[in-house]
Amino acid sequence: MRSMHNCMVRGRAFAALVWPDPEVPAMEWSDLRVFLAIAREGTLGAAARQLGQTQPTMGRRLQALELAVGHKLFQRTKGGFVLTDEGTAVLHHAERMEEEAFALQRQLGGQEGQLEGMLRLTASDWFAEYLLTPVIADFSARHPRVVVELLTDARFFSLSRREADLAFRIAPFDEPDVVSRRLLRMPYGVYLATDHPLPRAGDGTGAGLITMDIAFSTMPDVAWLQRMLPNAHVAFRSNARAVQARMCAQGAGIAVLPRPLGDTVAGLQRIDLGEEPPTRETWLGYHRDMRRLARLRALLDLVVERLAD
């Protein structure tokens, strides 16, 4: 029922774009640019800075657009502007219109090969720093007009509400409008500071463990490490793998880390406890309405080329 309701909402919002009410002011492309900036930035102030306009002007243009389509496009919250269902419907069409406008500008300017616009990505801290940044740097060199924003917050950003355009997670996506694909299987290793004595596998007496925090205590590597070293004590917890790696290098204890991280941090040695730690899969996801967005396709192709196993 909810999916049917969402389809009806989107249909009405699209109809307002195509067949506006003659009794209300016509919609203008400049208003849609204001709408896109607010949707991406989350506040009037940030959107105004992006477009080089004043905040009151942005507010007036948004009101004009909402009047033209006959719907409220955002919920005003303490944390900023959040898209309504109608706003989400308008967003998908506005982005396609923006893409066509960019394509026309490139063609008229003889720059058909250039992409432009913004892409917002979200990933864990270590994955972003050690795996994504080299790919993004290459992408930015190829497409300098595309602005990439990389979010490394512990919380999940919703692709359905367009809080992010592309997300990387350790589990498949369950949002109904999200295209999800497995990217790679991540190997993990056990690490210890290079100047520390090796623990005895199956014992661990006197050794400290560095693990995920309580909220992530059900992750498979936490139980695995405690099983392999049952007499060791937990010395430090953190939900950030990069922080775990630094603490491990400082001699705080033994940590299970993704190998692309652990193998590159100075001062760490990978040790053998007689059994390999559990691996984890990495999945990428994006909203299905973004499939035709040329800049997203270009980035996806590069990510898959560089990282997919």
Secondary structure as GFF3:
##gff-version 3
##sequence-region A 1 309
A	DSSP	alpha_helix	2	18	.	.	.	ID=ss1
A	DSSP	alpha_helix	29	41	.	.	.	ID=ss2
A	DSSP	alpha_helix	44	51	.	.	.	ID=ss3
A	DSSP	alpha_helix	55	69	.	.	.	ID=ss4
A	DSSP	beta_strand	74	77	.	.	.	ID=ss5
A	DSSP	beta_strand	80	83	.	.	.	ID=ss6
A	DSSP	alpha_helix	85	108	.	.	.	ID=ss7
A	DSSP	beta_strand	117	122	.	.	.	ID=ss8
A	DSSP	alpha_helix	125	127	.	.	.	ID=ss9
A	DSSP	pi_helix	128	132	.	.	.	ID=ss10
A	DSSP	alpha_helix	133	142	.	.	.	ID=ss11
A	DSSP	beta_strand	146	151	.	.	.	ID=ss12
A	DSSP	beta_strand	166	169	.	.	.	ID=ss13
A	DSSP	beta_strand	178	186	.	.	.	ID=ss14
A	DSSP	beta_strand	188	193	.	.	.	ID=ss15
A	DSSP	beta_strand	208	211	.	.	.	ID=ss16
A	DSSP	three_ten_helix	214	216	.	.	.	ID=ss17
A	DSSP	alpha_helix	220	228	.	.	.	ID=ss18
A	DSSP	beta_strand	233	237	.	.	.	ID=ss19
A	DSSP	alpha_helix	241	249	.	.	.	ID=ss20
A	DSSP	beta_strand	254	258	.	.	.	ID=ss21
A	DSSP	alpha_helix	259	262	.	.	.	ID=ss22
A	DSSP	beta_strand	268	271	.	.	.	ID=ss23
A	DSSP	beta_strand	280	287	.	.	.	ID=ss24
A	DSSP	three_ten_helix	288	290	.	.	.	ID=ss25
A	DSSP	alpha_helix	294	307	.	.	.	ID=ss26
###
